[in-house]
Amino acid sequence: MKFLFDFLPVLLFFIAFKFFGIFTATAVAIATTALEVGYLKLRGRKVDTMLWISLAIIVLFGGATLLLHDETFIKWKPTVLYWLFAAVLAGAALAFRKNLIRSLLEPQNLLLPDPAWAKLNWAWTGFFVFMGVLNLYVAYNYPTDTWVNFKLFGGTGLLMLFVILQAPFLARHMQQKDSPQEHP
């Protein structure tokens, strides 16, 4: 359910673009993200830091798109978000010796040795850098319609592929949780 909630602004952006164009789609994405935050606040739930960041970036870049009537700003939004993710992952690892991928996945009972956690963190960092560059490549070399399709299908597909390709690595390095000894 969380995936659908997180995916909703992108999906509604895509639908609005197909029927009404980039500027209406941008307004829909801003409104949807703001409504998600409002919904969580009204329900007394915690708003994830990433959702706050996403809201700030969509308001900033989407607002610039609408105010200046220039679609370039909304096309930069995914790249800024991807590169921010990469910078946070790399910065936490380098400056604070904190592995944020580990912090996210370890509570899900994913146990790996420290070197594997480090590789996983750097793999995600590299993936986000790559996605930011790829977004700009598509944005500047193809029509807006192609960029919107890439944003929904290409970005989502590459994310899923990246996660699937991690499975052999994770399986090779996973550790068993020590189970309590049974006493006869």
Long-range contacts (C-beta under 8 A, 24 or more apart in sequence): 5-36, 6-51, 7-156, 8-32, 8-36, 9-33, 9-36, 9-54, 9-58, 10-151, 10-152, 10-156, 11-152, 13-148, 13-151, 13-152, 14-148, 14-149, 14-151, 14-152, 17-145, 17-148, 18-148, 22-65, 22-71, 22-74, 22-144, 22-148, 23-65, 23-66, 23-69, 23-71, 25-148, 26-62, 26-65, 26-66, 26-71, 26-74, 27-62, 27-66, 29-58, 29-62, 29-74, 30-58, 30-59, 30-62, 30-63, 30-66, 33-58, 33-59, 34-59, 53-81, 53-84, 54-81, 57-81, 57-84, 71-144, 72-139, 75-135, 75-136, 75-139, 75-144, 75-147, 76-136, 76-139, 78-131, 78-132, 78-135, 78-151, 78-155, 79-131, 79-132, 79-133, 79-135, 79-136, 79-139, 80-132, 82-128, 82-129, 82-131, 82-132, 82-135, 83-128, 83-129, 83-132, 85-124, 85-128, 86-124, 86-125, 86-126, 86-128, 86-129, 86-132, 89-121, 89-124, 89-125, 89-128, 90-122, 90-125, 93-118, 93-121, 93-122, 93-125, 109-177, 110-170, 110-174, 111-174, 111-175, 111-176, 111-177, 112-170, 112-173, 112-174, 112-175, 113-173, 113-175, 116-169, 116-170, 116-173, 119-169, 120-166, 120-169, 120-170, 123-166, 127-162, 131-155, 131-158, 131-159, 134-158
